Amino acid sequence: MNKTIKIIKNLLMLLLVVSNANFASAQGKAQKPRVFILSDGEIDDECSMVRCLLYANDFEIEGIITTSSQYHWQGHKWAGDGWMAPYLDAYQQVYPNLIKHDAAYPKPDYLRERTVLGNVKIEGEMDDVTAGSQLIVKVLLDQSDSRPIWMQAWGGTNTLARALKSIEKEHPERMEEVAKKMRFFFIWEQDSTYQSYIKPHWGKYNILTIISDQFEAIAYRWKNTQPKEMYQYYRADWMKKNILENRGPLSSLYKAHKIGDEGFEEGDFRSEGDSPAFMHQINTGLRNLENPDWGGWGGRYVKVRGNTWLDPVPDKGYAYPEGRWWGNNGWGRMSSKRGNTAETDSMHRKYFEPIWRWSPAFQNDFAARAAWCVKSYAGANHHPIVKLENALAISAKPGEKIKLSAKGTLDPDGDQLSYSWWEYQDADSNHDVVRLKGNFKQKAYFIVPSEAKAGNTIHIICEVSDNGTPKLTRYQRVVLTIQ
């Protein structure tokens, strides 16, 4: 009875949160990222799509466009022009249950209307105007919504390049306006069109561009990139229990490893090399959308040149290539090849850590979403809502005491919550370690290091987990700037 009363109380609080969010939206503030998905339909794209559709309530999908890549095009290892159809059909079947957990899930017909074919004839083809390129043009030219749009290239960038070429040709006076809307997240450069067209013609607008190589932390070679202590979240027993069995038609489409796959058991996690592209846009409270260097579920990236962000290479003497960042020169890809002795195991592990460090959290979250497909609201788990009493941006002088409080944090299911305050040192520009006090309590504090230099930053993460099944985690990040 007490737990039921607590759940009702928390649901009322959640209604207040939603009301406030609606008010903010009415004031013109963006509440959800807008995204375009450009996919070549590879097996790991199909696996990523299962997870992506389970998070379709967390962003606004403007389009799902099939494109080509260096690996796949019509007539070459092609999944078929209509590879998305069974996934949308399965989504339609689980949709009535998903909206019991969040009414923000898009209607199946909405997704179908926005799932179209792009430039797929051959790798890098960008001559033809296609349904995919036209949809991108339409959305980018729409002046009724100026919110940023994340262009996710799970495959090649050629359909995006074709769309931008059409805008340059037909609306050159609007190029700067369009550029301000766009954010790029590429899983490697899987064809040459970013280098041959997009960068030369649109580079002057400094479009934020993240190009990921550390995605391999959850791609085909995950056993070569994840530390062994993380394997438990990818093995067959975990996958069968949480994703593959008794989770409805969408999860049943997930293409895990089969009998006979070398080095793997039937049901082992296979590959989701494209998932970091949208995991970067899931609002977990880590605030990684504010700066790629801050780090989140989709990885952490450093500014290499202009507005281009690549993977942080743990070798101080390393020189990033000037051009394409892809399978032939990505540091992680090269260090993963058999027989490579140029990098140490510790460097290899460090390179992929910005993604694998979150494995327990994002895999358990995936499991919870899969359960939403078949379970009632009361029978499933939902993540905590983390609220801090202190400001998220703080300025302070060396020697000052900083008080932190997560009072007001709640769990929609009435679960017990555990707290962990920790310093995300990789994101810091300050080099002195912070000594947190009360870091496993709702309230904590620390003293700004006496040697901290003005202008440097300290990143403190408030990590909150419930005791539900599966255990779910959310965060808030406090960024302190030294005065």
N, C-alpha and C positions, 0 to 999 in steps of 0.2 A: 504493500500500500504506500509506504513512504517513498519508494522509488517511482511509483506512478505519479504521485504528487510532484516529485522533483522534475519528472519528464514534462508534465503539464506546465510547470513554472518556467522551465527552460524554453519550451516551445513558444510561450508568450513573449519571452525575451527575444527569441529569434524573429518573431513577427515584428517586433520593434526594430530589430536590425534591418529586416527587409524593408520596412516602412522608411527608415532613414536612407537606405540605399536607393529606393525609388525617388525620394525627394532630391537626393544628390543627382540622380539621373535627369530629373526634371530641370535641374539647374545647368545641364549640359556637360556634366562631368562623366568621363568614360568609366563604365563599370566593368566591362569585359573587353578583352582584346578581340579584334577582328582578324580573321585568318583566311588565307588561301592555301590549299594543299595541292602541291604539284607532285604526283606520284607516278613511278614507272611500273607499278604493279608487281614488283619482285616479291618473293615469298616473305621477306622480312617487312616489306611494305604492308602486306596483307595482315601479318601479325600486329604491326603497329596500328593498323586501321581498327582492329578489334578494340585495342586500348583507347584509341582516339575517340571512337564513337561513344565509349563509356564516359568520356569527359566532354562530350559535346554541349553539356550544360554550362561549362566553364568559359566558353568563348563563343563568338558569333562566327559561324562558318560561312564565308562569302562564296566559296567555291571549292569543289573537289575535282581536280582536273588531271586526267591521265595524260602523261607526257612521255617522251622517250628519254634515254640516257645512254651512256657509253656501254651499258650492260644489256639493255633491253630496248627493242623497237619492233614495229610490225615485221613479222617474218624472222625475228631473231630472239629466241628465248622469250617469246611474247605471251603474257598472261591472257590476252584477248581484250578487245576494245571494251567489252562489258564486264570486266572482272569485278567491278564494284557491286553489280546487281545482287548477288547472294548476300553480301554484307548489309546492304540496305534493306533487303527482304527480312533478314534476321533481326535487324534493328527495329523494323516495324513490328515484329512479333513481340519483342521485349519492351517496346515503348510504353504500353499501358502500365507495366509494372515500374519502369524507371521513373515515370512522373509521380508515382506515389512518394518517391524520395526527393524529387526536385521537379517542380512544374516548369523549370526553365529548359528542359530538354527540348530540342527542336522537333517539330513534327516530321515524320518520315517524308511526306510529300515536299516539304521545304528543302530537305537534303537532296531528294531526287531531282528537283528542278535545277539545282546548282551542281549536279554531277555531270560533267561533259567531257568530251574528247578534245585534247589539244593537239600539238604538233608531235606526231608519233611515227612518221614514215621512216625516219632513219635518225641516227645519233646527230644531234645538233641542228637538225633542219628547222629553219625559222623563216622560210620564204612564204609559206602558205598562211593566209588568215583563216583561223579555225574557230570553232565554237568556244574553245577554251580561251584563246587569245582575246576574242570579242567580249567574253564575260569579264575578263580582267580589265579591259578598256572601259567597259560600262561602269564598273564599280569605282575605278579610279577617277573617272570623270564626273561621277555623281557629286554635285556640290551640296547636297542636302545633308551629308554626313562627312565631317572633316576628321573624324577619329583615325588614329594610325591603323594601318593594316600590315600584319606580318605575312610576308610572302615566304612560305615554307617550301623549299625545294627538296623533296625526298628523292627525286630523280634529277634529270637535267633541268637547266634554266632556260631552255630554248623557247618554250611557250611563253614564258614571262618576257623574254627578249623580243619575241614577235609582237606582243602586246605593246611594249614600250616603243618599239619601232613604229607601230601604227600611230601612237600618240605623237611621237616626234614628227612624223610626216604630216598628219592631219591637224594637229593642235600644238604646234611648237611653242606658242605663247603660253601654254599651260603646263609646260614641263616642270618648272620650279614648283608650282602648286601641287602637282601630282607627286613629285619627289618627296615633298614634306610629309605626305601621307604614309610612305612606304618604310618598312623595316624588313631586312632580309635575314633569313636563317637558312643556310644551305648545308646539307649533309654532303660534304665534299663538293667540289665543282665537277659534276658528273657529265658535263660536256664542256665545250670551249666557249660557249656563247657569252658567259659573264666577262671573260677576258677580251673576246673579239668584238663584242658590241656594247653590252651594258656598261662596263667600266669606262670605255673611251667616250661614250656619248652621255652618260648620266653621272659619271664619277664626280664632276664638278659640284654636284648638289650634296655631296657628303652624306649619302644615304647610309644609315647604320647597317653594317653588314657583318654578320657572324657566320664564319665558315668552320664547321666542326669536323675534327678528326677524332676527338675523344669519344664520339658516338660508339666506337668499337667496344667500349666498356659493356654495352648490352647488345652487341651484334654477334655474328656467327662465332667469333673467336672469344666469347666471354670467359671461357675457362683460362684463357691466356692473359686476360686483362683484369679479372676480378680476383681479389685475394680469396683463399680457400674458405675463410670464415664466412664469406658471403654466398658460397655455393648453395647453402640450405634454402635460399629463396628462389633458386632456379632449377633445382633438381625435380625429377619426375614426381616424387611423392608430394612435394609442395604444389606443383602445377596441377596434378590430378585432383587434389583435395580442394584447391582454391579457384581453379580456372576451368579445367578441361571437363570435369564431370559434374553433372547435376546443377549446371549454371545457365541452362537455357540455350537456345539456338545460336545466339551470337558468339558466345564463348566457345561453343562446340566447333566453330569454324577455325579456331586458332590452330595454326599448323605447327604444332610441337614436333620434336624429333620422333622419327619412326624406328621400328626394329631394323637393325642393320646399319644405322648411321654410325660411322666410325667414331669411337670415343664417347658416345652418348647412349643413354638408356631411352627406351620408348617413353615419351612424355616429357623428357627434359625440355626446358626452355630452349628455343631455337635461335631466334634473332629478332631484335626490334631496333635495327640500326637507325631507323628514321624517327623513333619516338622522342629523342631529345628536342627535335624541332618544335613539337607542340608542348612537351613537358616544360619547356622554358616559359610558356605562357599560362601555365596553371597557377592560379593565385594561391600559393601556400603560405604567404606571409613573409617569405624570404626577400621580397622586394627586388628580385634579380632583374625585373624589367626596367628598373631605374638605372642600372649600369651592368653591362655584361661581366665586368670584373668582380661583381659582388658574389656571384655564384648561386646556383639553385639546382633543382632536379635535372635540368637540361644541361648542366655543366657550368664551368667558369672559363671566361675568355679574356685575353689581354689585347690592348690596342697595339697593333703592329705598325700601322701606317694610315694616314688619312682617317677615315672612319671605318677601317677594316679591323675586325677582332678575330684572332685565331687562338688556338689552344696554347696554354702556357707550357713551354718546353722547359723541363727541369735541368737545363744545361746552360750555364751563364755564357758560354762561348758560342752558343748556337746562333746562326744567321738564318732568318726566315727567307724562303725563296721569294723573289720579286713577283712572280706570276701566279699561276694556278696552284691551289692547295688541294691535293687530291691523293688518290691511292698510290701514285708513283713517287710522292715526296713527303706526304704527311709523316711527321716524326713518329707518331704512335703506330701507324701502319708499317713503317720501315722497321721499327723496333720489335714488331710482332712476328716478323718473318723468321722462319726456322733457320737456325744457324747464325743469326745476327748476334754479334758479341760487342757491338759498338757502345751499347748502353748497359748499365747495371740493372739488376732486377729491381732494386729500390727505386731507381729513376723511372723504370717502366711502370711500376706500381703507382708512383707519385703522379705520373702523367694522367692516368685514368681516374685518379681519386676524386676529382670534382664531380664525377657522376656516381661511381660505385659507393661513395660514402653514404649516399642516401638510399641504397638498395633496400634495407629493411622497411623504410618508410614508404617508398613509392611502390614496392611490390605488395605490401599489405594494403595499401590504398587501392591498388588494382584489384586485389582480392575482394575488398569491400564493394567496389563498383560491380564486379561480376555477380556478387550476391544480390545486389539491388535488382538484377534482372528477374529474380525468382522469389525473393523474400518480401514480406510485408515490412512497413517502416519499423514497426515495433520489434520485428524479428531480425533486423539487420543493424549494422553499426554505422555511425556517421562521425565525421571528424570533429574534434574540438574547435571552438571559436575562441581564438586567442586575442585578448584585449589587454593593453597596458595602460596603467595610470600615468606613467611618465611619458614624455615626448619621445618620438622615434628619432628625431634629430636633435642632438645636444651639442652645445659648445661649452668647453670648460678649460680651466687652467691646470697645469701640473700641480699635484697635491690636493686637488679638490675631491671631495667625497661625492660619489654619484649613487643615488638611490634608485632602485629598479623595482617595479611592482607589476605583477600580472593579475592583480585583483580585478574581478569583473569577467575573467575568463570562464567560459561555461562549456558544458557538454550537452548536446541535444538529447542524448539518450540517458542522461543522469548517471553516467559512469564516473568512477573515481579518476582523478587526474593526477599525473606526476609531472614535475617541473624540472627542467635542466637549463641553467644559464651557462653559456660557454662562449669563449672568444673565438671567432673565425679568423685565425691569424693569417691565412692565405689572402684574405680580402683586405687586411690591414695595410696601411702605409707606415704605421708606428711599429717599431721593432722591439719594444719592451713588453714583456708578457704581463698581462693584467692578472692580478690575484683576486678572484671573485670570492666573496663571502656569502654564505647562504645560497649557494648555487643550485641546491636541490630543493629549494623552498619556493613558495609563491613570491616572496620578496627577497631581493639580494642587493648587494652593494659592492662597490670597489673604489679604490683610490686611484686617481689618474697618476700614472708613473711620473716621478719627479724629473726624469730625464727626457720626457716626451717633448718633441719639437713642434713648434707652432705650425699649423696647417696639416699636420698628419692626422690620420683617422684611426679609430678603434671600432671594430664591428663586434657587437655582442648579440648573440642569438638567444632568444627565449624559446625553448623547445618544449612543447606540451604534448603529452601522450595520454590516451585513455586506457582503461583496462578492459575494453571490449574485445570482441572476437570478430575479425582480427584487430590487433592493436593499431590504432590510428594516431597520426602525429601531424601537428601544424605548428607554425612558428610566428614570431615577430622579430624583426631585426632593429636594433638600436645602433645608430651610427653617431659616434662622438668625434667631433673635430676639435683638435687642440688649439687653444687661443694663444 
